[in-house]
């Protein structure tokens, strides 16, 4: 059986998760990408490399994707874990009569303005929001009754990039112009700030049955930016909270395959921040598979092959976990940092992986791109996990030379 996998740059989710899972399932993989050399280099020494064919394709264009597949081997599944390519993969799967996400739902999830409009029209939730079209003058926002503080962000952005909290009209216009300068041609969304604690809900469905895999409590940096500093696993959110989030996902038509939803809870009310219609990233998916003791990536791929999910996934329920993301607080060259390591301390398994090499020079982004490394920790007692993580981080040094 042949899996077509759409990708932009290589990611840990694909390299360590989906491609090894495809090999275990005995699938032949054709990876379509606009940057083939990056993928060929990333996989050349890995065990599954012989089962992965890398072809160049303009994967952002669904017509190019359909043509590339239609003139190559017959597909059994079309899949992507990229935020940017969900609609294209859904359209291609539908074209070839294969299981997949509803392309309308994929588009609503990716387009944050469309998501807000659809949730409001369906009665699921109403958040004040306005769209600033690409190249439009931010001065036009002055005529709107914008609730301050508010948040401005790219309509189709990811990873908290260019997501900023603003306090007034002058700052709003300034921030919009700054983002437009960095992202020419990008539309922006301005929306009311939703107070509350930030959480995630991780779900997996086959179009008929949907499993809730738990979620995370997310700690973010001080405003005006929203860098995710740490995530603590939540085995089960309160039932009323889960019901509210699932109702909003149902309104959006989101229910097939894997989904990572970010939401806030304030005074018992759950409100979606954004829907990422793919597996949670930044190595959280790798941790989740290990924590729940599940063939998570295989389950995800099987749904796209048309296989139903079992009524009981058999997930382990006693696991506790935390992820920490040391990140840069200034621009410069990373001159000292810990190496990759795996440790077992007091029953807590820790995996640290650097995300930036010593000697690399970077600007300061105010986003997840500032991450220097990721620490994954798994145990059965949250207090022990938190203590061991804190002790590990206290012993490490990340030095940035301006």
C-alpha positions in Angstrom: 0.0 0.0 0.0 1.2 3.5 -0.8 1.0 6.5 1.4 1.5 10.0 -0.1 2.8 12.3 2.6 2.8 16.1 2.0 5.5 18.1 3.8 7.3 21.4 3.8 10.4 21.3 6.0 11.4 18.1 7.9 9.9 17.9 11.4 10.4 15.7 14.4 6.7 14.5 14.1 7.4 13.1 10.6 11.0 12.0 11.1 10.6 10.3 14.5 6.8 9.6 14.4 5.0 9.1 11.1 7.7 7.7 8.9 8.8 5.0 11.3 5.1 4.2 11.9 4.6 3.9 8.1 7.5 1.5 7.9 6.1 -0.6 10.8 2.8 -0.8 8.9 4.6 -1.9 5.8 3.6 1.1 3.8 5.6 2.5 0.8 5.8 6.2 1.2 6.0 8.9 -1.5 6.8 12.2 0.2 5.8 15.2 -1.8 7.6 18.5 -0.9 8.8 21.7 -2.3 12.2 21.2 -0.6 13.3 17.7 -1.5 16.9 18.2 -0.7 16.2 18.9 3.0 14.2 15.6 3.3 16.7 13.5 1.4 19.4 14.8 3.7 17.3 14.3 6.9 16.4 10.6 6.1 19.5 9.3 4.3 21.0 7.4 7.3 17.7 6.3 8.9 16.4 2.7 8.8 13.2 3.5 7.0 14.9 5.5 4.3 14.6 2.7 1.7 10.8 2.9 1.9 10.6 6.6 1.4 10.6 8.1 -2.1 11.0 11.9 -2.1 9.5 13.8 -5.0 9.5 17.6 -5.7 6.1 19.2 -5.9 4.5 22.5 -5.3 2.6 21.1 -2.3 0.9 24.4 -1.5 -1.1 24.1 -4.7 -3.7 21.3 -4.5 -3.8 21.1 -8.3 -0.1 20.3 -8.5 -0.5 17.7 -5.7 -3.4 16.0 -7.6 -1.4 16.0 -10.8 1.7 14.6 -9.2 -0.2 11.8 -7.6 -2.3 11.1 -10.6 0.7 10.7 -12.8 2.6 8.4 -10.4 1.7 5.3 -8.3 -1.9 4.7 -7.3 -2.5 6.2 -3.8 -4.0 4.3 -0.9 -3.8 7.3 1.4 -3.0 11.0 1.3 -1.8 12.5 4.5 0.0 15.5 6.0 0.9 16.7 9.5 1.6 20.3 8.3 -0.6 23.1 9.4 -0.1 24.7 6.0 -1.1 21.7 3.9 -4.2 20.2 5.5 -6.6 21.7 3.0 -4.5 20.5 0.0 -4.2 17.0 1.4 -8.0 16.9 2.1 -8.8 18.0 -1.4 -6.4 15.5 -2.9 -7.8 12.6 -0.8 -11.3 13.5 -1.8 -10.3 13.7 -5.5 -9.0 10.2 -5.4 -11.9 8.9 -3.3 -9.8 8.2 -0.2 -10.6 8.7 3.5 -9.6 12.2 4.7 -10.7 15.3 6.4 -13.4 17.5 5.1 -11.5 20.2 3.2 -14.0 22.8 4.4 -13.2 21.9 8.0 -9.5 22.0 7.3 -9.8 25.4 5.8 -11.9 26.7 8.7 -9.3 25.4 11.2 -6.4 27.0 9.3 -8.1 30.4 8.6 -8.6 32.0 12.0 -11.0 34.6 10.6 -13.1 32.0 9.0 -13.1 30.0 12.2 -14.4 32.9 14.2 -17.1 33.6 11.6 -18.2 30.0 11.5 -18.3 29.6 15.3 -20.4 32.7 15.6 -22.8 31.8 12.7 -23.3 28.3 14.2 -24.0 29.8 17.7 -21.2 27.8 19.2 -19.2 30.9 20.4 -18.9 34.5 19.5 -15.6 36.3 19.8 -15.2 39.9 18.6 -12.9 39.8 15.6 -12.0 41.7 12.5 -9.9 40.9 9.5 -7.3 43.2 8.0 -6.8 42.1 4.4 -3.3 41.8 3.0 -1.7 45.2 2.2 -4.6 47.0 3.8 -3.8 50.2 5.8 -4.1 49.5 9.6 -5.5 53.0 10.0 -8.8 51.6 8.8 -9.1 49.7 12.1 -9.6 53.1 13.9 -13.2 53.2 12.7 -14.0 49.9 14.5 -15.1 49.5 18.1 -12.1 47.3 19.0 -12.2 45.9 22.5 -8.9 46.6 24.3 -6.7 44.8 25.2 -6.9 42.8 22.0 -4.7 40.3 20.1 -3.4 40.7 16.6 -2.1 37.8 14.7 -1.6 36.4 11.1 -4.8 34.9 9.8 -3.0 31.7 8.9 -0.1 31.8 11.3 1.4 29.1 13.5 3.6 28.7 16.6 2.6 32.0 18.1 4.6 33.8 15.5 3.6 37.5 15.3 0.9 37.0 17.9 0.9 40.2 20.0 -1.3 41.6 22.8 -2.0 45.3 22.3 -3.5 47.9 24.6 -4.8 50.7 22.3 -5.4 52.1 18.8 -1.9 53.6 18.3 -0.2 50.4 19.3 -2.5 48.3 17.2 -1.7 50.2 14.1 2.0 50.0 14.9 2.0 46.3 15.5 0.0 45.6 12.4 2.5 47.6 10.3 5.4 45.7 11.8 3.8 42.4 11.0 3.0 43.5 7.5 6.6 44.4 7.0 7.7 41.0 8.1 4.9 39.2 6.2 4.1 41.0 3.0 0.9 39.6 1.5 -0.4 38.2 4.8 -3.9 39.0 6.1 -4.2 39.7 9.8 -6.9 39.1 12.4 -7.6 41.4 15.3 -9.7 39.8 18.1 -10.7 40.3 21.7 -8.4 39.0 24.3 -9.8 35.9 25.9 -8.8 35.7 29.6 -8.2 32.4 31.4 -5.8 29.5 31.8 -4.5 28.0 28.5 -5.0 24.3 27.8 -5.0 21.9 25.0 -7.2 19.0 24.0 -5.8 16.2 21.9 -8.3 14.1 20.0 -8.3 11.2 17.5 -11.3 10.2 15.4 -12.2 8.1 12.4 -15.3 10.0 11.3 -17.6 7.9 13.5 -15.8 7.4 16.8 -13.7 10.0 18.5 -11.2 9.5 21.4 -10.0 12.1 23.7 -6.4 11.5 24.6 -6.1 14.1 27.4 -4.4 17.4 27.0 -1.9 19.8 28.5 -1.9 22.9 30.7 0.3 25.4 28.9 2.5 28.0 30.6 3.2 31.0 28.4 5.6 33.9 28.7 4.6 37.4 29.9 2.8 39.6 27.4 2.9 41.1 24.9 4.1 37.9 23.2 2.9 34.3 23.8 5.8 31.9 23.9 4.9 28.5 25.2 7.4 27.9 28.0 6.1 24.6 29.4 3.3 22.0 29.1 2.1 19.8 31.9 0.0 16.8 31.0 -3.6 16.7 32.0 -5.0 13.2 31.9 -8.6 14.4 31.8 -10.1 17.8 31.8 -13.4 18.4 33.6 -16.3 16.8 31.7 -18.1 20.1 31.2 -15.0 21.7 29.7 -14.4 18.8 27.3 -18.1 18.9 26.2 -17.8 22.6 25.4 -14.6 22.2 23.4 -16.0 19.2 21.5 -19.2 21.0 20.7 -17.2 23.8 19.1 -15.1 21.3 17.1 -18.4 19.7 16.0 -19.6 23.0 14.8 -16.4 23.4 12.7 -16.8 20.0 11.3 -13.6 18.8 12.9 -13.6 15.1 13.8 -11.5 13.0 11.5 -7.9 12.0 12.2 -5.8 13.7 14.9 -6.4 17.3 16.1 -4.7 19.6 18.6 -7.0 22.3 20.0 -5.9 25.2 22.2 -8.4 26.8 24.4 -8.8 28.9 27.6 -11.0 28.3 30.6 -12.4 31.3 32.5 -15.0 31.0 35.2 -15.9 27.5 33.8 -16.3 28.6 30.2 -14.1 27.0 27.6 -13.3 29.1 24.5 -11.2 28.0 21.6 -8.0 30.0 20.8 -7.1 28.0 17.7 -7.6 24.6 16.1 -4.5 22.8 14.7 -5.9 20.0 12.6 -2.9 17.8 13.0 -0.9 16.2 15.9 0.5 18.4 18.6 4.0 19.4 17.8 7.3 20.5 19.5 7.8 16.8 20.5 4.6 16.7 22.5 3.3 14.0 20.2 6.3 11.9 20.7 5.9 12.2 24.5 2.1 11.5 24.2 2.7 8.2 22.4 5.3 7.1 25.0 3.2 8.4 28.0 0.0 6.6 26.9 1.9 3.6 25.7 0.1 3.8 22.3 1.0 3.2 18.7 -0.3 6.7 18.2 1.2 7.4 14.9 0.1 4.1 13.5 -3.5 4.8 14.7 -3.4 8.2 12.9 -2.2 6.7 9.6 -4.7 3.9 9.8 -7.6 6.3 9.9 -6.4 7.7 6.6 -6.2 4.2 5.2 -9.9 3.8 6.1 -9.5 1.6 9.1 -11.9 2.2 12.0 -10.4 3.0 15.4 -11.0 0.4 18.2 -13.6 1.2 20.8 -10.9 1.1 23.4 -7.4 2.3 22.5 -6.0 0.7 25.6 -4.2 3.8 26.6 -2.2 3.8 29.9 -3.9 6.0 32.4 -1.3 6.5 35.2 1.2 8.6 33.4 2.2 12.1 34.3 4.5 14.3 32.2 5.9 17.7 31.6 7.8 19.4 28.8 10.1 22.4 29.2 11.4 24.7 26.4 14.5 26.7 27.4 14.5 29.6 25.0 16.7 32.6 24.1 16.0 36.0 25.7 18.3 37.9 23.4 19.7 37.7 19.9 23.2 36.3 19.3 25.3 33.2 19.0 24.7 30.2 21.1 28.2 29.5 22.6 27.4 26.9 25.3 24.5 24.5 25.7 23.9 20.9 27.0 24.1 18.0 24.7 21.3 15.5 24.0 20.8 13.1 26.8 18.5 10.5 28.2 18.2 10.1 32.0 16.2 8.1 34.5 16.0 9.8 37.9 13.8 8.7 40.8 11.4 6.9 38.4 11.2 9.9 36.0 12.4 9.3 32.5 13.9 12.4 30.9 14.8 13.1 27.3 16.6 16.3 26.4 17.1 17.3 22.8 18.8 20.5 21.6 16.9 22.5 19.0 19.7 24.9 18.2 23.3 24.0 17.6 26.2 25.6 19.4 27.7 28.1 17.1 24.5 29.2 15.4 23.5 32.8 15.4 19.9 33.9 15.5 17.8 37.0 15.8 15.3 37.2 18.7 11.8 36.2 17.3 9.5 36.3 20.4 8.1 33.0 19.2 8.7 29.3 19.5 11.6 29.8 17.1 13.5 31.1 20.1 13.6 27.6 21.6 17.1 26.3 22.4 16.0 22.8 23.4 13.2 20.6 24.6 13.0 18.5 27.8 10.5 15.7 28.0 9.8 14.1 31.3 7.5 11.1 32.1 6.7 9.5 35.5 3.7 8.4 37.5 3.8 11.2 40.2 3.5 14.8 39.0 5.3 16.2 42.1 8.3 13.9 41.3 8.2 14.9 37.7 8.2 18.6 38.5 11.0 18.3 41.0 13.3 16.3 38.8 12.7 18.6 35.9 13.5 21.7 38.0 16.7 20.1 39.3 17.8 19.1 35.8 17.2 22.6 34.4 19.0 24.3 37.4 22.2 22.3 36.5 22.2 23.4 32.8 23.7 26.4 31.1 22.7 28.0 27.8 25.0 30.9 26.9 24.3 33.4 24.2 27.0 35.8 23.1 25.6 39.0 21.5 
